[in-house]
């Protein structure tokens, strides 16, 4: 499957890209993260502490166990705070 993967804030800085198109066989977000982290050191560094990473699949907040079947977009970003 082909996904658009978006990176925000310090994830974008560490990886060096705001977005990319990824061909993957990942079944879940966690599988996708494992594939990305195995690519290069910059991805491994960005995903080293998953407690500091949030994810949205097709613009819906979810968790790392979320399935990717039928997904078109995955976004990774740091935790948000509000005021």
C-alpha positions as CSV (number, residue, x, y, z in Angstrom):
1,X,0.0,0.0,0.0
2,X,1.1,3.6,-0.6
3,X,0.7,6.1,2.3
4,X,1.4,9.8,2.6
5,X,3.4,10.2,5.9
6,X,3.5,13.6,7.5
7,X,6.0,14.7,10.2
8,X,5.6,17.7,12.4
9,X,7.7,19.7,14.8
10,X,10.9,18.0,16.1
11,X,10.0,14.8,14.1
12,X,10.2,16.8,10.9
13,X,13.5,18.4,12.1
14,X,15.1,15.0,12.9
15,X,13.9,13.3,9.7
16,X,14.5,16.3,7.5
17,X,11.2,16.0,5.6
18,X,7.7,17.5,6.2
19,X,6.1,14.6,4.2
20,X,6.9,11.7,2.0
21,X,5.1,8.9,0.1
22,X,5.9,5.5,1.5
23,X,5.3,2.1,0.0
24,X,4.7,-0.3,2.9
25,X,3.3,-3.7,3.9
26,X,2.7,-2.5,7.5
27,X,-0.5,-3.8,9.0
28,X,-0.4,-1.3,11.9
29,X,1.1,2.1,12.8
30,X,3.6,0.3,15.0
31,X,4.7,-1.9,12.0
32,X,5.1,1.3,9.9
33,X,7.2,2.9,12.7
34,X,9.4,-0.2,12.8
35,X,9.9,-0.1,9.0
36,X,10.7,3.6,9.1
37,X,13.1,3.3,12.0
38,X,15.0,0.6,10.2
39,X,15.6,2.8,7.2
40,X,18.2,5.2,8.5
41,X,19.6,6.6,11.7
42,X,17.6,9.8,11.4
43,X,14.3,7.8,11.5
44,X,15.6,5.7,14.3
45,X,16.4,8.8,16.3
46,X,13.0,10.4,15.6
47,X,11.1,7.3,16.7
48,X,13.5,6.3,19.6
49,X,11.0,7.5,22.3
50,X,7.5,6.5,21.2
51,X,6.0,7.9,24.5
52,X,6.8,11.3,23.0
53,X,5.1,10.6,19.6
54,X,1.4,10.9,18.8
55,X,-0.2,9.7,15.6
56,X,-3.2,10.3,13.4
57,X,-4.5,8.0,10.7
58,X,-6.5,9.8,8.0
59,X,-6.7,12.8,10.4
60,X,-8.1,10.8,13.3
61,X,-6.0,10.6,16.5
62,X,-5.2,7.0,17.3
63,X,-2.6,4.8,18.9
64,X,0.3,2.8,17.6
65,X,-1.8,-0.4,17.4
66,X,-4.2,1.2,14.9
67,X,-4.7,-0.8,11.7
68,X,-3.6,0.8,8.4
69,X,-6.0,-1.1,6.1
70,X,-7.5,1.4,3.7
71,X,-5.5,4.3,5.3
72,X,-4.2,7.0,3.0
73,X,-2.3,9.3,5.4
74,X,-0.4,8.9,8.7
75,X,0.8,11.9,10.6
76,X,3.4,11.9,13.4
77,X,3.7,14.7,15.9
78,X,4.6,15.5,19.5
79,X,2.0,15.6,22.3
80,X,-0.2,18.7,22.2
81,X,-1.0,21.0,25.0
82,X,-3.8,23.5,25.3
83,X,-4.4,26.6,27.3
